[in-house]
Amino acid sequence: MIFSGYVHIYGTFMYKLLKTPPGDYFVEIPLGDGSSLLSPARYYRYNRRDKRGSDAGIFQIPLDTWRALVVWGFHEPGTDFIYTYVKIWSVK
């Protein structure tokens, strides 16, 4: 496990800057009933285009994972960021 904590999710993107290289990871989202959703995710780093100008990090989860979260009532399309607990695992 490379990270355990809270992240912002907006659509298929999870925003978190980590000291880890871009690449493939697994994201585990606890659902509150003792079960978890485990999904592959791709991590990207990019330069912000705002006043801060520092690096930012983003995980992109598959559209099917996002659709499952919507169907289960975990995420509502068109809402602002949801803040949720996740665990991120390295593929290697």
N, C-alpha and C positions, 0 to 999 in steps of 0.2 A: 504494500500500500504506500502510495506516495503523498496522499492528502486525505484528510478526514476533517470535514467542517462544513460551513455554510457557503453557498454560492447563490448568485442571481441567475435565474433562468428566464430567458425571453425568447419565445418560439423555440427553434432548434439550437439555440446558442446558450452556453453556460459561460459566464464571465469569471475568470480567475487567473491571475498571473502567478505562475509557479516557476521555480528554478529548475526546470526540466526541459529537455529538448522537444521541439515539435515532433509529432508522430502519433502513433496509435496507442490508445489506452482503453480501459474499461471503466465505466461509471456505474456505481451502485447507488440506487436511490431507494432508501427505506420507505415503505409505504404505510407504516404505522400499525399494521396488524401482525407484525412479526415476519412478514415477507419483504422481499426486495426486488426491484427491477434492475437487472444487470444489462447494460447496453454498451456496445462498442462506441468509441468517440474518437474524433481526430482533434489533436491539439495544435493550435496555431499561435504564433507570436507576431505582433505587428506594432508599428509605431503609431501612437495616438496623433490625431490631427487637431488637438485642442491646445489650450494654453499650457497644460502640464507637459505635453510633449514626450512623456516617458513611454516605456514599453507597456504593452497590454497583452493579456492572454485570453484566449477563447477556445472552448471546446465546442465542436459541432457534433450533435447527436443525430442519428438517422431520423428521417421523417416518420418512419413507422413507430419509433420510440415516442416521439412527440405526439403522434396520433393516439397511442395507447394512453398517455398521460391525460389527454383531453377527454377520451371516452370514459376513463375512470374518474373524471372529475378533479384530477390533480392540478390541472392547468386550464385556464380559460383563454381562448384566443382573443387577442385584442386588449388584454389587460396589461398593466405595467408589469415590471419584473416581479416574479415570485421569488421568495427567499427560502431555500430549502437545504436540508442537510444531505450531503453526499459523501461517498468514499470513492477515491480514484485509485485505480490499480494499473500498474505497468503491465504491458502485454508480455514482456520478456521474463 
